[in-house]
Amino acid sequence: MNIFPIRTDADYEAALARIDSLMDAELDTPEGDELDILTTLVESYEAKHFVLTGCDPVKTIRFRI
C-alpha cells in the first residue's frame, strides 16, 4: 500500500482510479483498509477544491403536485 497526500488533479484522478479498482475489497483486509484511507483522502480533497456555495435547494428543486 503506497498512499500519499492528494495535492494535484493528477493525484486526485489516480486516487479515484485506485478506489474504483478496490470497490469490491472486503472489510478488515489490507485492500479494505486502503479503500477506507483513500476515500477519506478524496473526501478531504473534494471538500477543499469542490465547494458548493449559494445553492438554495428550495429555488433549485421545484416539485409539481
PDB file of N, CA, C, O and CB in Angstrom:
ATOM      1  N   MET A   1       0.859  -1.171   0.000  1.00  0.00           N
ATOM      2  CA  MET A   1       0.000   0.000   0.000  1.00  0.00           C
ATOM      3  C   MET A   1       0.899   1.226   0.000  1.00  0.00           C
ATOM      4  O   MET A   1       1.659   1.454   0.941  1.00  0.00           O
ATOM      5  CB  MET A   1      -0.974   0.003   1.227  1.00  0.00           C
ATOM      6  N   ASN A   2       0.802   2.015  -1.071  1.00  0.00           N
ATOM      7  CA  ASN A   2       1.551   3.268  -1.189  1.00  0.00           C
ATOM      8  C   ASN A   2       0.554   4.414  -1.235  1.00  0.00           C
ATOM      9  O   ASN A   2       0.012   4.730  -2.294  1.00  0.00           O
ATOM     10  CB  ASN A   2       2.470   3.271  -2.460  1.00  0.00           C
ATOM     11  N   ILE A   3       0.316   5.027  -0.104  1.00  0.00           N
ATOM     12  CA  ILE A   3      -0.664   6.109  -0.032  1.00  0.00           C
ATOM     13  C   ILE A   3       0.066   7.415   0.232  1.00  0.00           C
ATOM     14  O   ILE A   3       0.927   7.508   1.106  1.00  0.00           O
ATOM     15  CB  ILE A   3      -1.728   5.835   1.072  1.00  0.00           C
ATOM     16  N   PHE A   4      -0.308   8.428  -0.558  1.00  0.00           N
ATOM     17  CA  PHE A   4       0.309   9.746  -0.458  1.00  0.00           C
ATOM     18  C   PHE A   4      -0.792  10.795  -0.392  1.00  0.00           C
ATOM     19  O   PHE A   4      -1.923  10.527  -0.800  1.00  0.00           O
ATOM     20  CB  PHE A   4       1.264  10.015  -1.660  1.00  0.00           C
ATOM     21  N   PRO A   5      -0.484  11.970   0.110  1.00  0.00           N
ATOM     22  CA  PRO A   5      -1.469  13.055   0.096  1.00  0.00           C
ATOM     23  C   PRO A   5      -1.907  13.377  -1.334  1.00  0.00           C
ATOM     24  O   PRO A   5      -1.141  13.219  -2.284  1.00  0.00           O
ATOM     25  CB  PRO A   5      -0.890  14.313   0.768  1.00  0.00           C
ATOM     26  N   ILE A   6      -3.138  13.826  -1.463  1.00  0.00           N
ATOM     27  CA  ILE A   6      -3.660  14.240  -2.765  1.00  0.00           C
ATOM     28  C   ILE A   6      -3.419  15.732  -2.875  1.00  0.00           C
ATOM     29  O   ILE A   6      -4.057  16.523  -2.181  1.00  0.00           O
ATOM     30  CB  ILE A   6      -5.192  13.886  -2.932  1.00  0.00           C
ATOM     31  N   ARG A   7      -2.497  16.118  -3.749  1.00  0.00           N
ATOM     32  CA  ARG A   7      -2.125  17.528  -3.879  1.00  0.00           C
ATOM     33  C   ARG A   7      -2.491  18.124  -5.232  1.00  0.00           C
ATOM     34  O   ARG A   7      -2.631  19.341  -5.352  1.00  0.00           O
ATOM     35  CB  ARG A   7      -0.648  17.685  -3.651  1.00  0.00           C
ATOM     36  N   THR A   8      -2.648  17.287  -6.249  1.00  0.00           N
ATOM     37  CA  THR A   8      -2.897  17.782  -7.602  1.00  0.00           C
ATOM     38  C   THR A   8      -4.099  17.067  -8.198  1.00  0.00           C
ATOM     39  O   THR A   8      -4.585  16.075  -7.655  1.00  0.00           O
ATOM     40  CB  THR A   8      -1.652  17.590  -8.499  1.00  0.00           C
ATOM     41  N   ASP A   9      -4.569  17.594  -9.333  1.00  0.00           N
ATOM     42  CA  ASP A   9      -5.657  16.922 -10.044  1.00  0.00           C
ATOM     43  C   ASP A   9      -5.238  15.527 -10.494  1.00  0.00           C
ATOM     44  O   ASP A   9      -6.051  14.603 -10.496  1.00  0.00           O
ATOM     45  CB  ASP A   9      -6.098  17.754 -11.253  1.00  0.00           C
ATOM     46  N   ALA A  10      -3.980  15.376 -10.871  1.00  0.00           N
ATOM     47  CA  ALA A  10      -3.483  14.057 -11.293  1.00  0.00           C
ATOM     48  C   ALA A  10      -3.501  13.079 -10.112  1.00  0.00           C
ATOM     49  O   ALA A  10      -3.866  11.915 -10.276  1.00  0.00           O
ATOM     50  CB  ALA A  10      -2.043  14.173 -11.874  1.00  0.00           C
ATOM     51  N   ASP A  11      -3.108  13.552  -8.924  1.00  0.00           N
ATOM     52  CA  ASP A  11      -3.170  12.710  -7.725  1.00  0.00           C
ATOM     53  C   ASP A  11      -4.616  12.307  -7.445  1.00  0.00           C
ATOM     54  O   ASP A  11      -4.900  11.157  -7.107  1.00  0.00           O
ATOM     55  CB  ASP A  11      -2.568  13.450  -6.502  1.00  0.00           C
ATOM     56  N   TYR A  12      -5.515  13.262  -7.589  1.00  0.00           N
ATOM     57  CA  TYR A  12      -6.942  13.022  -7.351  1.00  0.00           C
ATOM     58  C   TYR A  12      -7.479  11.973  -8.310  1.00  0.00           C
ATOM     59  O   TYR A  12      -8.162  11.039  -7.890  1.00  0.00           O
ATOM     60  CB  TYR A  12      -7.742  14.325  -7.495  1.00  0.00           C
ATOM     61  N   GLU A  13      -7.177  12.118  -9.593  1.00  0.00           N
ATOM     62  CA  GLU A  13      -7.642  11.157 -10.596  1.00  0.00           C
ATOM     63  C   GLU A  13      -7.064   9.769 -10.333  1.00  0.00           C
ATOM     64  O   GLU A  13      -7.762   8.768 -10.492  1.00  0.00           O
ATOM     65  CB  GLU A  13      -7.260  11.627 -12.008  1.00  0.00           C
ATOM     66  N   ALA A  14      -5.802   9.703  -9.935  1.00  0.00           N
ATOM     67  CA  ALA A  14      -5.175   8.414  -9.633  1.00  0.00           C
ATOM     68  C   ALA A  14      -5.849   7.765  -8.420  1.00  0.00           C
ATOM     69  O   ALA A  14      -6.066   6.553  -8.403  1.00  0.00           O
ATOM     70  CB  ALA A  14      -3.658   8.595  -9.374  1.00  0.00           C
ATOM     71  N   ALA A  15      -6.175   8.563  -7.417  1.00  0.00           N
ATOM     72  CA  ALA A  15      -6.850   8.029  -6.231  1.00  0.00           C
ATOM     73  C   ALA A  15      -8.233   7.506  -6.590  1.00  0.00           C
ATOM     74  O   ALA A  15      -8.641   6.451  -6.105  1.00  0.00           O
ATOM     75  CB  ALA A  15      -6.959   9.104  -5.139  1.00  0.00           C
ATOM     76  N   LEU A  16      -8.964   8.239  -7.441  1.00  0.00           N
ATOM     77  CA  LEU A  16     -10.281   7.770  -7.873  1.00  0.00           C
ATOM     78  C   LEU A  16     -10.188   6.462  -8.641  1.00  0.00           C
ATOM     79  O   LEU A  16     -11.015   5.569  -8.457  1.00  0.00           O
ATOM     80  CB  LEU A  16     -10.960   8.824  -8.731  1.00  0.00           C
ATOM     81  N   ALA A  17      -9.187   6.349  -9.498  1.00  0.00           N
ATOM     82  CA  ALA A  17      -8.994   5.108 -10.257  1.00  0.00           C
ATOM     83  C   ALA A  17      -8.678   3.944  -9.318  1.00  0.00           C
ATOM     84  O   ALA A  17      -9.192   2.839  -9.494  1.00  0.00           O
ATOM     85  CB  ALA A  17      -7.862   5.277 -11.295  1.00  0.00           C
ATOM     86  N   ARG A  18      -7.838   4.197  -8.330  1.00  0.00           N
ATOM     87  CA  ARG A  18      -7.491   3.134  -7.377  1.00  0.00           C
ATOM     88  C   ARG A  18      -8.708   2.753  -6.544  1.00  0.00           C
ATOM     89  O   ARG A  18      -8.926   1.572  -6.275  1.00  0.00           O
ATOM     90  CB  ARG A  18      -6.332   3.580  -6.454  1.00  0.00           C
ATOM     91  N   ILE A  19      -9.501   3.735  -6.134  1.00  0.00           N
ATOM     92  CA  ILE A  19     -10.729   3.452  -5.394  1.00  0.00           C
ATOM     93  C   ILE A  19     -11.642   2.569  -6.232  1.00  0.00           C
ATOM     94  O   ILE A  19     -12.216   1.605  -5.724  1.00  0.00           O
ATOM     95  CB  ILE A  19     -11.453   4.761  -5.001  1.00  0.00           C
ATOM     96  N   ASP A  20     -11.775   2.891  -7.496  1.00  0.00           N
ATOM     97  CA  ASP A  20     -12.613   2.103  -8.390  1.00  0.00           C
ATOM     98  C   ASP A  20     -12.156   0.648  -8.425  1.00  0.00           C
ATOM     99  O   ASP A  20     -12.980  -0.266  -8.426  1.00  0.00           O
ATOM    100  CB  ASP A  20     -12.594   2.699  -9.800  1.00  0.00           C
ATOM    101  N   SER A  21     -10.851   0.436  -8.452  1.00  0.00           N
ATOM    102  CA  SER A  21     -10.336  -0.930  -8.517  1.00  0.00           C
ATOM    103  C   SER A  21     -10.480  -1.669  -7.182  1.00  0.00           C
ATOM    104  O   SER A  21     -10.400  -2.897  -7.141  1.00  0.00           O
ATOM    105  CB  SER A  21      -8.875  -0.912  -8.939  1.00  0.00           C
ATOM    106  N   LEU A  22     -10.690  -0.929  -6.099  1.00  0.00           N
ATOM    107  CA  LEU A  22     -10.811  -1.538  -4.776  1.00  0.00           C
ATOM    108  C   LEU A  22     -12.257  -1.655  -4.285  1.00  0.00           C
ATOM    109  O   LEU A  22     -12.482  -2.077  -3.151  1.00  0.00           O
ATOM    110  CB  LEU A  22     -10.012  -0.742  -3.784  1.00  0.00           C
ATOM    111  N   MET A  23     -13.221  -1.296  -5.099  1.00  0.00           N
ATOM    112  CA  MET A  23     -14.601  -1.228  -4.640  1.00  0.00           C
ATOM    113  C   MET A  23     -15.144  -2.552  -4.093  1.00  0.00           C
ATOM    114  O   MET A  23     -16.057  -2.535  -3.268  1.00  0.00           O
ATOM    115  CB  MET A  23     -15.467  -0.769  -5.761  1.00  0.00           C
ATOM    116  N   ASP A  24     -14.622  -3.665  -4.518  1.00  0.00           N
ATOM    117  CA  ASP A  24     -15.092  -4.959  -4.027  1.00  0.00           C
ATOM    118  C   ASP A  24     -14.245  -5.506  -2.882  1.00  0.00           C
ATOM    119  O   ASP A  24     -14.401  -6.664  -2.493  1.00  0.00           O
ATOM    120  CB  ASP A  24     -15.109  -5.953  -5.155  1.00  0.00           C
ATOM    121  N   ALA A  25     -13.355  -4.686  -2.344  1.00  0.00           N
ATOM    122  CA  ALA A  25     -12.483  -5.136  -1.255  1.00  0.00           C
ATOM    123  C   ALA A  25     -13.309  -5.431  -0.006  1.00  0.00           C
ATOM    124  O   ALA A  25     -14.273  -4.730   0.305  1.00  0.00           O
ATOM    125  CB  ALA A  25     -11.402  -4.073  -0.946  1.00  0.00           C
ATOM    126  N   GLU A  26     -12.913  -6.473   0.692  1.00  0.00           N
ATOM    127  CA  GLU A  26     -13.596  -6.849   1.926  1.00  0.00           C
ATOM    128  C   GLU A  26     -13.052  -6.042   3.100  1.00  0.00           C
ATOM    129  O   GLU A  26     -11.889  -5.637   3.111  1.00  0.00           O
ATOM    130  CB  GLU A  26     -13.441  -8.359   2.195  1.00  0.00           C
ATOM    131  N   LEU A  27     -13.913  -5.820   4.081  1.00  0.00           N
ATOM    132  CA  LEU A  27     -13.512  -5.105   5.288  1.00  0.00           C
ATOM    133  C   LEU A  27     -12.426  -5.880   6.028  1.00  0.00           C
ATOM    134  O   LEU A  27     -12.327  -7.101   5.913  1.00  0.00           O
ATOM    135  CB  LEU A  27     -14.725  -4.872   6.207  1.00  0.00           C
ATOM    136  N   ASP A  28     -11.632  -5.163   6.772  1.00  0.00           N
ATOM    137  CA  ASP A  28     -10.578  -5.755   7.609  1.00  0.00           C
ATOM    138  C   ASP A  28      -9.563  -6.566   6.813  1.00  0.00           C
ATOM    139  O   ASP A  28      -9.043  -7.575   7.288  1.00  0.00           O
ATOM    140  CB  ASP A  28     -11.197  -6.638   8.661  1.00  0.00           C
ATOM    141  N   THR A  29      -9.290  -6.108   5.596  1.00  0.00           N
ATOM    142  CA  THR A  29      -8.216  -6.665   4.780  1.00  0.00           C
ATOM    143  C   THR A  29      -7.311  -5.502   4.405  1.00  0.00           C
ATOM    144  O   THR A  29      -7.728  -4.349   4.512  1.00  0.00           O
ATOM    145  CB  THR A  29      -8.770  -7.415   3.498  1.00  0.00           C
ATOM    146  N   PRO A  30      -6.098  -5.766   3.972  1.00  0.00           N
ATOM    147  CA  PRO A  30      -5.238  -4.654   3.535  1.00  0.00           C
ATOM    148  C   PRO A  30      -5.886  -3.814   2.430  1.00  0.00           C
ATOM    149  O   PRO A  30      -5.748  -2.591   2.415  1.00  0.00           O
ATOM    150  CB  PRO A  30      -3.897  -5.194   3.043  1.00  0.00           C
ATOM    151  N   GLU A  31      -6.592  -4.474   1.506  1.00  0.00           N
ATOM    152  CA  GLU A  31      -7.262  -3.739   0.425  1.00  0.00           C
ATOM    153  C   GLU A  31      -8.418  -2.910   0.962  1.00  0.00           C
ATOM    154  O   GLU A  31      -8.633  -1.779   0.524  1.00  0.00           O
ATOM    155  CB  GLU A  31      -7.770  -4.708  -0.651  1.00  0.00           C
ATOM    156  N   GLY A  32      -9.163  -3.469   1.912  1.00  0.00           N
ATOM    157  CA  GLY A  32     -10.261  -2.724   2.533  1.00  0.00           C
ATOM    158  C   GLY A  32      -9.754  -1.519   3.297  1.00  0.00           C
ATOM    159  O   GLY A  32     -10.369  -0.453   3.268  1.00  0.00           O
ATOM    160  N   ASP A  33      -8.625  -1.686   3.986  1.00  0.00           N
ATOM    161  CA  ASP A  33      -8.020  -0.559   4.706  1.00  0.00           C
ATOM    162  C   ASP A  33      -7.553   0.521   3.729  1.00  0.00           C
ATOM    163  O   ASP A  33      -7.733   1.713   3.980  1.00  0.00           O
ATOM    164  CB  ASP A  33      -6.834  -1.044   5.568  1.00  0.00           C
ATOM    165  N   GLU A  34      -6.957   0.097   2.621  1.00  0.00           N
ATOM    166  CA  GLU A  34      -6.511   1.056   1.611  1.00  0.00           C
ATOM    167  C   GLU A  34      -7.694   1.823   1.047  1.00  0.00           C
ATOM    168  O   GLU A  34      -7.617   3.037   0.860  1.00  0.00           O
ATOM    169  CB  GLU A  34      -5.755   0.342   0.481  1.00  0.00           C
ATOM    170  N   LEU A  35      -8.789   1.122   0.774  1.00  0.00           N
ATOM    171  CA  LEU A  35     -10.001   1.771   0.267  1.00  0.00           C
ATOM    172  C   LEU A  35     -10.511   2.801   1.264  1.00  0.00           C
ATOM    173  O   LEU A  35     -10.873   3.912   0.878  1.00  0.00           O
ATOM    174  CB  LEU A  35     -11.096   0.727  -0.026  1.00  0.00           C
ATOM    175  N   ASP A  36     -10.542   2.448   2.526  1.00  0.00           N
ATOM    176  CA  ASP A  36     -11.011   3.355   3.571  1.00  0.00           C
ATOM    177  C   ASP A  36     -10.143   4.607   3.647  1.00  0.00           C
ATOM    178  O   ASP A  36     -10.665   5.718   3.738  1.00  0.00           O
ATOM    179  CB  ASP A  36     -11.024   2.643   4.923  1.00  0.00           C
ATOM    180  N   ILE A  37      -8.842   4.437   3.612  1.00  0.00           N
ATOM    181  CA  ILE A  37      -7.925   5.575   3.699  1.00  0.00           C
ATOM    182  C   ILE A  37      -8.042   6.462   2.471  1.00  0.00           C
ATOM    183  O   ILE A  37      -8.088   7.687   2.586  1.00  0.00           O
ATOM    184  CB  ILE A  37      -6.480   5.092   3.861  1.00  0.00           C
ATOM    185  N   LEU A  38      -8.090   5.848   1.297  1.00  0.00           N
ATOM    186  CA  LEU A  38      -8.184   6.636   0.058  1.00  0.00           C
ATOM    187  C   LEU A  38      -9.486   7.427  -0.011  1.00  0.00           C
ATOM    188  O   LEU A  38      -9.484   8.582  -0.436  1.00  0.00           O
ATOM    189  CB  LEU A  38      -8.072   5.720  -1.164  1.00  0.00           C
ATOM    190  N   THR A  39     -10.596   6.820   0.400  1.00  0.00           N
ATOM    191  CA  THR A  39     -11.862   7.553   0.351  1.00  0.00           C
ATOM    192  C   THR A  39     -11.834   8.747   1.312  1.00  0.00           C
ATOM    193  O   THR A  39     -12.405   9.797   1.017  1.00  0.00           O
ATOM    194  CB  THR A  39     -13.041   6.617   0.697  1.00  0.00           C
ATOM    195  N   THR A  40     -11.175   8.585   2.449  1.00  0.00           N
ATOM    196  CA  THR A  40     -11.041   9.700   3.386  1.00  0.00           C
ATOM    197  C   THR A  40     -10.210  10.822   2.775  1.00  0.00           C
ATOM    198  O   THR A  40     -10.556  11.996   2.902  1.00  0.00           O
ATOM    199  CB  THR A  40     -10.404   9.225   4.701  1.00  0.00           C
ATOM    200  N   LEU A  41      -9.116  10.459   2.113  1.00  0.00           N
ATOM    201  CA  LEU A  41      -8.282  11.469   1.453  1.00  0.00           C
ATOM    202  C   LEU A  41      -9.043  12.177   0.335  1.00  0.00           C
ATOM    203  O   LEU A  41      -8.949  13.397   0.193  1.00  0.00           O
ATOM    204  CB  LEU A  41      -7.012  10.825   0.891  1.00  0.00           C
ATOM    205  N   VAL A  42      -9.792  11.419  -0.453  1.00  0.00           N
ATOM    206  CA  VAL A  42     -10.567  12.017  -1.547  1.00  0.00           C
ATOM    207  C   VAL A  42     -11.635  12.948  -0.997  1.00  0.00           C
ATOM    208  O   VAL A  42     -11.831  14.043  -1.526  1.00  0.00           O
ATOM    209  CB  VAL A  42     -11.215  10.924  -2.418  1.00  0.00           C
ATOM    210  N   GLU A  43     -12.326  12.532   0.053  1.00  0.00           N
ATOM    211  CA  GLU A  43     -13.342  13.398   0.661  1.00  0.00           C
ATOM    212  C   GLU A  43     -12.735  14.709   1.138  1.00  0.00           C
ATOM    213  O   GLU A  43     -13.331  15.772   0.965  1.00  0.00           O
ATOM    214  CB  GLU A  43     -14.024  12.684   1.830  1.00  0.00           C
ATOM    215  N   SER A  44     -11.567  14.638   1.730  1.00  0.00           N
ATOM    216  CA  SER A  44     -10.887  15.842   2.200  1.00  0.00           C
ATOM    217  C   SER A  44     -10.509  16.751   1.025  1.00  0.00           C
ATOM    218  O   SER A  44     -10.722  17.962   1.077  1.00  0.00           O
ATOM    219  CB  SER A  44      -9.633  15.466   3.007  1.00  0.00           C
ATOM    220  N   TYR A  45      -9.950  16.162  -0.025  1.00  0.00           N
ATOM    221  CA  TYR A  45      -9.562  16.930  -1.213  1.00  0.00           C
ATOM    222  C   TYR A  45     -10.788  17.596  -1.843  1.00  0.00           C
ATOM    223  O   TYR A  45     -10.748  18.773  -2.200  1.00  0.00           O
ATOM    224  CB  TYR A  45      -8.858  16.016  -2.248  1.00  0.00           C
ATOM    225  N   GLU A  46     -11.873  16.835  -1.974  1.00  0.00           N
ATOM    226  CA  GLU A  46     -13.084  17.390  -2.581  1.00  0.00           C
ATOM    227  C   GLU A  46     -13.672  18.516  -1.735  1.00  0.00           C
ATOM    228  O   GLU A  46     -14.169  19.499  -2.285  1.00  0.00           O
ATOM    229  CB  GLU A  46     -14.126  16.291  -2.779  1.00  0.00           C
ATOM    230  N   ALA A  47     -13.625  18.394  -0.420  1.00  0.00           N
ATOM    231  CA  ALA A  47     -14.155  19.442   0.463  1.00  0.00           C
ATOM    232  C   ALA A  47     -13.397  20.756   0.282  1.00  0.00           C
ATOM    233  O   ALA A  47     -13.973  21.834   0.428  1.00  0.00           O
ATOM    234  CB  ALA A  47     -14.079  18.992   1.930  1.00  0.00           C
ATOM    235  N   LYS A  48     -12.113  20.663  -0.033  1.00  0.00           N
ATOM    236  CA  LYS A  48     -11.303  21.865  -0.220  1.00  0.00           C
ATOM    237  C   LYS A  48     -11.387  22.439  -1.628  1.00  0.00           C
ATOM    238  O   LYS A  48     -11.268  23.650  -1.810  1.00  0.00           O
ATOM    239  CB  LYS A  48      -9.874  21.564   0.106  1.00  0.00           C
ATOM    240  N   HIS A  49     -11.590  21.580  -2.628  1.00  0.00           N
ATOM    241  CA  HIS A  49     -11.486  22.014  -4.012  1.00  0.00           C
ATOM    242  C   HIS A  49     -12.813  22.075  -4.774  1.00  0.00           C
ATOM    243  O   HIS A  49     -12.871  22.661  -5.855  1.00  0.00           O
ATOM    244  CB  HIS A  49     -10.566  21.111  -4.726  1.00  0.00           C
ATOM    245  N   PHE A  50     -13.860  21.491  -4.238  1.00  0.00           N
ATOM    246  CA  PHE A  50     -15.150  21.479  -4.920  1.00  0.00           C
ATOM    247  C   PHE A  50     -16.232  21.983  -3.981  1.00  0.00           C
ATOM    248  O   PHE A  50     -17.179  21.262  -3.667  1.00  0.00           O
ATOM    249  CB  PHE A  50     -15.492  20.063  -5.428  1.00  0.00           C
ATOM    250  N   VAL A  51     -16.090  23.213  -3.539  1.00  0.00           N
ATOM    251  CA  VAL A  51     -17.013  23.799  -2.578  1.00  0.00           C
ATOM    252  C   VAL A  51     -18.272  24.266  -3.296  1.00  0.00           C
ATOM    253  O   VAL A  51     -18.204  24.999  -4.283  1.00  0.00           O
ATOM    254  CB  VAL A  51     -16.349  24.970  -1.822  1.00  0.00           C
ATOM    255  N   LEU A  52     -19.415  23.834  -2.788  1.00  0.00           N
ATOM    256  CA  LEU A  52     -20.705  24.277  -3.321  1.00  0.00           C
ATOM    257  C   LEU A  52     -21.225  25.405  -2.449  1.00  0.00           C
ATOM    258  O   LEU A  52     -21.425  25.227  -1.247  1.00  0.00           O
ATOM    259  CB  LEU A  52     -21.732  23.101  -3.381  1.00  0.00           C
ATOM    260  N   THR A  53     -21.443  26.563  -3.050  1.00  0.00           N
ATOM    261  CA  THR A  53     -21.958  27.693  -2.291  1.00  0.00           C
ATOM    262  C   THR A  53     -23.111  28.326  -3.056  1.00  0.00           C
ATOM    263  O   THR A  53     -23.223  28.193  -4.275  1.00  0.00           O
ATOM    264  CB  THR A  53     -20.843  28.733  -2.017  1.00  0.00           C
ATOM    265  N   GLY A  54     -23.943  28.999  -2.326  1.00  0.00           N
ATOM    266  CA  GLY A  54     -25.020  29.754  -2.941  1.00  0.00           C
ATOM    267  C   GLY A  54     -26.132  28.916  -3.541  1.00  0.00           C
ATOM    268  O   GLY A  54     -26.912  29.417  -4.351  1.00  0.00           O
ATOM    269  N   CYS A  55     -26.217  27.681  -3.169  1.00  0.00           N
ATOM    270  CA  CYS A  55     -27.247  26.806  -3.711  1.00  0.00           C
ATOM    271  C   CYS A  55     -28.432  26.789  -2.757  1.00  0.00           C
ATOM    272  O   CYS A  55     -28.307  26.356  -1.612  1.00  0.00           O
ATOM    273  CB  CYS A  55     -26.701  25.372  -3.942  1.00  0.00           C
ATOM    274  N   ASP A  56     -29.567  27.254  -3.225  1.00  0.00           N
ATOM    275  CA  ASP A  56     -30.787  27.239  -2.424  1.00  0.00           C
ATOM    276  C   ASP A  56     -31.654  26.094  -2.927  1.00  0.00           C
ATOM    277  O   ASP A  56     -32.246  26.210  -4.000  1.00  0.00           O
ATOM    278  CB  ASP A  56     -31.549  28.612  -2.505  1.00  0.00           C
ATOM    279  N   PRO A  57     -31.749  24.992  -2.189  1.00  0.00           N
ATOM    280  CA  PRO A  57     -32.489  23.835  -2.669  1.00  0.00           C
ATOM    281  C   PRO A  57     -33.959  24.133  -2.949  1.00  0.00           C
ATOM    282  O   PRO A  57     -34.557  23.512  -3.828  1.00  0.00           O
ATOM    283  CB  PRO A  57     -32.387  22.726  -1.670  1.00  0.00           C
ATOM    284  N   VAL A  58     -34.537  25.059  -2.226  1.00  0.00           N
ATOM    285  CA  VAL A  58     -35.942  25.392  -2.455  1.00  0.00           C
ATOM    286  C   VAL A  58     -36.111  26.036  -3.828  1.00  0.00           C
ATOM    287  O   VAL A  58     -37.079  25.748  -4.530  1.00  0.00           O
ATOM    288  CB  VAL A  58     -36.468  26.335  -1.349  1.00  0.00           C
ATOM    289  N   LYS A  59     -35.188  26.895  -4.211  1.00  0.00           N
ATOM    290  CA  LYS A  59     -35.270  27.548  -5.511  1.00  0.00           C
ATOM    291  C   LYS A  59     -34.778  26.638  -6.638  1.00  0.00           C
ATOM    292  O   LYS A  59     -35.194  26.792  -7.786  1.00  0.00           O
ATOM    293  CB  LYS A  59     -34.463  28.838  -5.497  1.00  0.00           C
ATOM    294  N   THR A  60     -33.906  25.702  -6.317  1.00  0.00           N
ATOM    295  CA  THR A  60     -33.327  24.834  -7.328  1.00  0.00           C
ATOM    296  C   THR A  60     -34.276  23.712  -7.715  1.00  0.00           C
ATOM    297  O   THR A  60     -34.410  23.385  -8.895  1.00  0.00           O
ATOM    298  CB  THR A  60     -32.021  24.258  -6.835  1.00  0.00           C
ATOM    299  N   ILE A  61     -34.929  23.126  -6.732  1.00  0.00           N
ATOM    300  CA  ILE A  61     -35.812  21.984  -6.986  1.00  0.00           C
ATOM    301  C   ILE A  61     -37.240  22.396  -6.704  1.00  0.00           C
ATOM    302  O   ILE A  61     -37.571  22.839  -5.604  1.00  0.00           O
ATOM    303  CB  ILE A  61     -35.415  20.756  -6.122  1.00  0.00           C
ATOM    304  N   ARG A  62     -38.067  22.244  -7.697  1.00  0.00           N
ATOM    305  CA  ARG A  62     -39.490  22.542  -7.518  1.00  0.00           C
ATOM    306  C   ARG A  62     -40.285  21.294  -7.865  1.00  0.00           C
ATOM    307  O   ARG A  62     -40.084  20.680  -8.912  1.00  0.00           O
ATOM    308  CB  ARG A  62     -39.939  23.755  -8.400  1.00  0.00           C
ATOM    309  N   PHE A  63     -41.176  20.938  -6.981  1.00  0.00           N
ATOM    310  CA  PHE A  63     -41.986  19.749  -7.180  1.00  0.00           C
ATOM    311  C   PHE A  63     -43.370  20.154  -7.648  1.00  0.00           C
ATOM    312  O   PHE A  63     -43.942  21.143  -7.191  1.00  0.00           O
ATOM    313  CB  PHE A  63     -42.069  18.915  -5.889  1.00  0.00           C
ATOM    314  N   ARG A  64     -43.886  19.369  -8.562  1.00  0.00           N
ATOM    315  CA  ARG A  64     -45.257  19.610  -9.041  1.00  0.00           C
ATOM    316  C   ARG A  64     -46.183  18.591  -8.387  1.00  0.00           C
ATOM    317  O   ARG A  64     -45.888  17.399  -8.313  1.00  0.00           O
ATOM    318  CB  ARG A  64     -45.343  19.517 -10.612  1.00  0.00           C
ATOM    319  N   ILE A  65     -47.286  19.096  -7.927  1.00  0.00           N
ATOM    320  CA  ILE A  65     -48.257  18.203  -7.282  1.00  0.00           C
ATOM    321  C   ILE A  65     -49.355  17.881  -8.250  1.00  0.00           C
ATOM    322  O   ILE A  65     -50.279  17.142  -7.912  1.00  0.00           O
ATOM    323  CB  ILE A  65     -48.839  18.829  -6.003  1.00  0.00           C
TER     324      ILE A  65
END
